[in-house]
């Protein structure tokens, strides 16, 4: 009995049946049709009527997420395959994301 099923049963009795299908030819199930970029996208923030502040010249030392403002979670995959997940406010900039990455890799 697989350990996962034993743990799920939590002491109850489990019945299993084995079926020998060695004489049958394996047929690979059809691959699902995937339409790239078919989902609904989301944006950080929204259109702004005011002029954007000038970009800072150095990376922010700390990223503070204000829970009273709208937040989002961003998953970043680095070149080596490492995945980072960070929470940001909608008004954070790409410099904040870069500072987050720098903090995580150093």
C-alpha positions in Angstrom: 0.0 0.0 0.0 1.5 3.4 -0.9 2.3 5.4 2.2 0.3 8.4 0.9 -2.9 6.4 0.9 -2.2 5.0 4.3 -1.8 8.5 5.7 -4.9 9.7 3.9 -7.0 6.8 5.3 -6.1 7.8 8.9 -6.7 4.4 10.4 -9.7 3.4 8.2 -9.6 0.2 6.2 -8.5 0.5 2.6 -9.4 -1.8 -0.2 -7.3 -2.0 -3.4 -7.6 -4.0 -6.5 -4.7 -4.8 -8.9 -5.4 -5.3 -12.6 -2.8 -7.0 -14.8 -2.6 -5.1 -18.1 0.7 -6.5 -19.3 -0.9 -8.0 -22.3 -2.3 -4.7 -23.5 -0.4 -2.2 -25.7 0.3 1.1 -24.0 -1.6 4.0 -25.7 -0.4 7.4 -24.7 -3.2 9.7 -23.7 -3.8 12.7 -26.1 -1.9 15.8 -25.2 -4.1 18.7 -24.1 -4.4 21.6 -26.6 -2.7 24.6 -25.0 -3.3 28.0 -26.4 -0.4 30.2 -25.3 -1.3 33.5 -23.5 -4.9 32.5 -23.4 -5.4 33.6 -19.8 -6.4 36.9 -18.5 -3.5 39.3 -17.6 -3.2 41.6 -14.7 -1.3 44.8 -14.4 0.5 46.4 -11.5 -1.2 49.6 -10.6 -3.2 51.4 -13.3 -3.2 54.4 -15.6 -1.8 57.4 -13.9 -2.9 61.0 -14.6 0.1 62.5 -12.9 3.7 62.6 -14.2 6.0 59.9 -13.0 8.6 60.9 -10.4 12.2 60.9 -11.7 13.8 57.5 -11.3 16.1 57.1 -8.3 19.8 56.7 -9.1 20.4 53.8 -6.6 18.5 50.7 -5.5 16.2 51.1 -2.4 17.9 49.6 0.7 14.6 48.0 2.0 11.3 47.1 0.4 8.4 47.9 2.7 5.0 46.5 1.8 2.2 48.7 3.0 -0.7 46.2 3.9 -3.2 49.1 3.7 -2.5 49.5 -0.1 -3.2 46.9 -2.8 -0.5 44.2 -3.0 0.5 41.6 -5.5 2.8 38.6 -5.6 5.5 38.3 -8.2 7.3 35.1 -9.0 10.7 35.6 -10.7 12.7 32.8 -12.4 16.5 33.5 -12.5 18.8 32.4 -15.3 20.0 29.4 -13.2 16.4 28.2 -12.7 16.0 29.5 -9.1 12.5 30.9 -8.4 12.0 33.9 -6.1 8.6 35.0 -4.9 8.1 38.5 -3.5 5.2 40.7 -2.4 5.0 44.2 -3.6 2.6 47.1 -3.5 1.1 48.2 -6.9 3.1 51.5 -6.7 6.5 49.7 -6.3 8.8 50.1 -9.3 11.0 47.8 -11.2 13.9 49.1 -9.1 12.2 47.7 -6.0 11.9 44.3 -7.8 15.6 44.5 -8.7 16.5 45.4 -5.1 14.5 42.4 -4.0 16.4 40.1 -6.4 19.8 41.6 -5.3 18.9 41.0 -1.6 17.9 37.4 -2.3 20.9 36.4 -4.4 23.5 38.0 -2.1 
